[in-house]
Amino acid sequence: MTLHIDPSLLMAILSLVAGILILIRPRLLNYIVAIYLIVIGVLGLLAHW
C-alpha cells in the first residue's frame, strides 16, 4: 500500500505548524525557517527527479 501526499498539502501543513510554533516560541524562528527551507528544497528536487 502506498501513501500519496500532495506536495502543496504538505507545504500548507508545514506552514501552519511553523506559524504556530513561532507564535508559541519566537526564538525557534531561525530553526523553523531553516528546516522549512530545507524541506521545500528537498521536495523541489524530488519533484524534478
C-alpha atoms as an extended CHARMM CRD file, in Angstrom:
* protein
*
        49  EXT
         1         1  MET       CA              0.0000000000        0.0000000000        0.0000000000  PROA      1               0.0000000000
         2         2  THR       CA              1.4170000000        3.3820000000       -0.9510000000  PROA      2               0.0000000000
         3         3  LEU       CA              0.5590000000        6.7080000000        0.6120000000  PROA      3               0.0000000000
         4         4  HSD       CA              0.4480000000        9.6540000000       -1.7720000000  PROA      4               0.0000000000
         5         5  ILE       CA              0.6380000000       13.1140000000       -0.1980000000  PROA      5               0.0000000000
         6         6  ASP       CA              0.1460000000       16.1280000000       -2.4410000000  PROA      6               0.0000000000
         7         7  PRO       CA              3.2130000000       18.4200000000       -2.0550000000  PROA      7               0.0000000000
         8         8  SER       CA              1.0170000000       21.5270000000       -1.8290000000  PROA      8               0.0000000000
         9         9  LEU       CA             -0.9290000000       19.9600000000        1.0520000000  PROA      9               0.0000000000
        10        10  LEU       CA              2.3240000000       19.0690000000        2.7960000000  PROA      10              0.0000000000
        11        11  MET       CA              3.6270000000       22.6330000000        2.3680000000  PROA      11              0.0000000000
        12        12  ALA       CA              0.3850000000       24.0350000000        3.7830000000  PROA      12              0.0000000000
        13        13  ILE       CA              0.5830000000       21.7690000000        6.8340000000  PROA      13              0.0000000000
        14        14  LEU       CA              4.2590000000       22.6350000000        7.3920000000  PROA      14              0.0000000000
        15        15  SER       CA              3.4650000000       26.3420000000        7.1340000000  PROA      15              0.0000000000
        16        16  LEU       CA              0.6530000000       26.0480000000        9.6500000000  PROA      16              0.0000000000
        17        17  VAL       CA              2.7980000000       24.1230000000       12.1460000000  PROA      17              0.0000000000
        18        18  ALA       CA              5.7030000000       26.5430000000       11.7000000000  PROA      18              0.0000000000
        19        19  GLY       CA              3.4400000000       29.5330000000       12.2810000000  PROA      19              0.0000000000
        20        20  ILE       CA              2.0070000000       28.0560000000       15.4620000000  PROA      20              0.0000000000
        21        21  LEU       CA              5.4610000000       27.1740000000       16.7890000000  PROA      21              0.0000000000
        22        22  ILE       CA              6.7350000000       30.6810000000       16.0620000000  PROA      22              0.0000000000
        23        23  LEU       CA              3.8130000000       32.1660000000       17.9900000000  PROA      23              0.0000000000
        24        24  ILE       CA              4.4920000000       29.8760000000       20.9480000000  PROA      24              0.0000000000
        25        25  ARG       CA              8.2880000000       30.2070000000       20.9480000000  PROA      25              0.0000000000
        26        26  PRO       CA              9.6210000000       33.1410000000       18.8950000000  PROA      26              0.0000000000
        27        27  ARG       CA             13.2360000000       32.0310000000       19.4920000000  PROA      27              0.0000000000
        28        28  LEU       CA             12.5570000000       28.9690000000       17.3250000000  PROA      28              0.0000000000
        29        29  LEU       CA             12.1380000000       31.1800000000       14.2660000000  PROA      29              0.0000000000
        30        30  ASN       CA             15.6600000000       30.5990000000       12.9150000000  PROA      30              0.0000000000
        31        31  TYR       CA             15.3930000000       26.8250000000       13.2070000000  PROA      31              0.0000000000
        32        32  ILE       CA             11.8920000000       26.6840000000       11.7790000000  PROA      32              0.0000000000
        33        33  VAL       CA             12.8230000000       28.8080000000        8.7760000000  PROA      33              0.0000000000
        34        34  ALA       CA             15.9530000000       26.7460000000        8.1470000000  PROA      34              0.0000000000
        35        35  ILE       CA             14.0970000000       23.4300000000        8.3800000000  PROA      35              0.0000000000
        36        36  TYR       CA             11.2620000000       24.7570000000        6.2190000000  PROA      36              0.0000000000
        37        37  LEU       CA             13.6520000000       25.8840000000        3.5040000000  PROA      37              0.0000000000
        38        38  ILE       CA             15.4790000000       22.5560000000        3.5560000000  PROA      38              0.0000000000
        39        39  VAL       CA             12.2230000000       20.6010000000        3.2840000000  PROA      39              0.0000000000
        40        40  ILE       CA             10.9360000000       22.7890000000        0.4370000000  PROA      40              0.0000000000
        41        41  GLY       CA             14.2690000000       22.4010000000       -1.3640000000  PROA      41              0.0000000000
        42        42  VAL       CA             14.2480000000       18.6230000000       -1.0000000000  PROA      42              0.0000000000
        43        43  LEU       CA             10.6310000000       18.4080000000       -2.1860000000  PROA      43              0.0000000000
        44        44  GLY       CA             11.5060000000       20.5750000000       -5.1600000000  PROA      44              0.0000000000
        45        45  LEU       CA             14.4310000000       18.3570000000       -6.0680000000  PROA      45              0.0000000000
        46        46  LEU       CA             12.3870000000       15.1820000000       -5.6980000000  PROA      46              0.0000000000
        47        47  ALA       CA              9.6450000000       16.6250000000       -7.8920000000  PROA      47              0.0000000000
        48        48  HSD       CA             12.1410000000       17.0750000000      -10.7410000000  PROA      48              0.0000000000
        49        49  TRP       CA             13.9670000000       13.7940000000      -10.2470000000  PROA      49              0.0000000000
